[in-house]
Amino acid sequence: MTMLLRLPTSAALALAASAAQAVPVTVQLHGPDGQPLADAVVAVEVKGHAGKTTTAKAEMAQRDRQFAPQLLVVQTGTAVSFPNFDIVRHHVYSFSPIKVLDIKLYSGTPTKPEVFDKPGVAALGCNIHDRMSAHIVVVDTPTFAKTDDKGQASFDLPPGEHVVRAWHAGQKSPMLQSLKLDVAAAGGTSVLTLAE
């Protein structure tokens, strides 16, 4: 029996080396008042990691006349489905520059998911139920998380300088803010503050 061995490409070797050097990092996100921000988006752009995807899928459901979750973070290029688990019909819409949606009155799950192919923040609503609202935050990185109740998100990152894109529903601007993250060789905690 003959075995065929495949040697990894240089890109695969670089990615494996990057993963091998990763250290644990906690990002502590604060608001302009210095208080920790819970349920904020923290996305870390690491050099050499894919910015867009063509295979990722996500779901923004409707349950009990609410969006679930109310904050969804996805990588650019993700196909998002909008299943309706309520016994009433919903009409999902968004007028956001990154994605205009108009899924007219429906029950069940629309046959075609919506691809979010531009980074940014999309605000969603329901034309039938005014109190329903949600956000989909689209980021150019597969490395992202929502902060916990202490305003923290944890990652394994290679040492060096990275760009963080952050957003919180309480900020005035619908744009993601850009922050610098310096990761030490030993990892650790970095405190970042949103401007507004």
Beta strands, then each sheet from edge to edge (+ up, - down):
strand 1: 23-30
strand 2: 41-45
strand 3: 57-59
strand 4: 61-63
strand 5: 66-68
strand 6: 71-75
strand 7: 78-81
strand 8: 90-96
strand 9: 99-106
strand 10: 114-116
strand 11: 120-126
strand 12: 133-139
strand 13: 144-146
strand 14: 152-157
strand 15: 160-167
strand 16: 177-183
strand 17: 188-193
sheet 1: 14+ 1- 17-
sheet 2: 13+ 2- 15+ 16-
sheet 3: 3+ 7+ 10-
sheet 4: 4+ 5-
sheet 5: 6+ 12+ 11- 8+ 9-
end
